[in-house]
C-alpha cells in the first residue's frame, strides 16, 4: 500500500470503515443529532487498519461551516457548500 492518503483510503475494506464508525453514528442517531462529528486517526494506523486510536476531536452543527473551519482547512469545507 502506498504512502499517499488517497491510496490508503482506497485500499481499506469498506466493511472495516462501517465497523469502525458504527458506534459514532449510532450515538449521533440516538441523540437525534444533526452534527458533523470530527474524528482523528493517524496515517500509520489508517494504513495498518488499526482503529483503536481514533480520537473524537469535536462536533459542529451541520451547516455551521465557520465552526467546522476550526478543525479542517477552509478550502476543504468549500466541498460541503456546493
C-alpha positions in Angstrom: 0.0 0.0 0.0 1.3 3.4 -0.9 2.0 6.3 1.4 -0.5 8.6 -0.4 -3.5 9.2 1.8 -6.0 8.7 -1.0 -4.3 5.3 -1.9 -4.5 4.3 1.8 -8.2 5.2 2.0 -9.0 3.4 -1.3 -7.2 0.3 0.0 -9.3 0.0 3.1 -12.2 -2.5 3.0 -15.4 -0.5 3.3 -16.8 -3.1 5.7 -14.0 -2.1 8.1 -14.9 1.6 7.8 -18.5 0.7 8.6 -17.5 -1.4 11.7 -15.1 1.3 12.9 -17.6 4.2 12.6 -20.8 2.4 13.6 -20.6 3.3 17.3 -20.2 7.0 16.5 -23.0 7.1 14.0 -25.3 5.2 16.3 -24.7 7.6 19.1 -25.4 10.6 16.9 -28.6 8.9 15.7 -29.8 8.1 19.2 -29.2 11.7 20.2 -31.3 12.9 17.2 -28.2 14.9 16.3 -27.7 16.8 13.1 -24.0 17.3 13.7 -20.8 16.6 11.8 -18.5 14.6 14.0 -14.8 15.3 13.6 -12.6 12.3 14.2 -8.8 11.9 14.0 -6.8 8.8 13.1 -3.2 9.0 12.3 -2.0 7.9 8.9 0.0 5.0 10.1 -2.9 3.5 12.0 -5.1 4.1 9.0 -2.7 2.4 6.6 -2.5 -0.6 9.0 -6.2 -0.6 9.6 -5.9 -0.1 13.3 -8.9 1.7 14.6 -8.2 1.6 18.3 -6.6 5.1 18.3 -9.4 7.0 16.7 -10.0 10.2 18.7 -13.1 12.3 18.7 -12.0 15.9 18.3 -15.4 17.6 18.5 -18.6 18.2 16.5 -20.4 21.1 14.9 -24.0 21.5 13.7 -24.4 20.6 10.1 -24.3 23.8 8.1 -22.1 25.7 10.6 -19.2 25.8 8.1 -17.4 28.5 10.1 -17.2 26.4 13.2 -16.1 23.4 11.1 -13.1 25.6 10.0 -11.7 25.1 13.5 -11.0 21.5 12.5 -10.4 21.3 8.8 -9.0 23.7 6.2 -11.4 26.2 4.7 -10.7 25.0 1.2 -11.9 21.5 2.2 -15.1 23.0 3.6 -15.9 24.5 0.3 -16.8 21.0 -0.9 -19.7 20.9 1.5 -21.1 24.2 0.4 -21.6 23.4 -3.3 
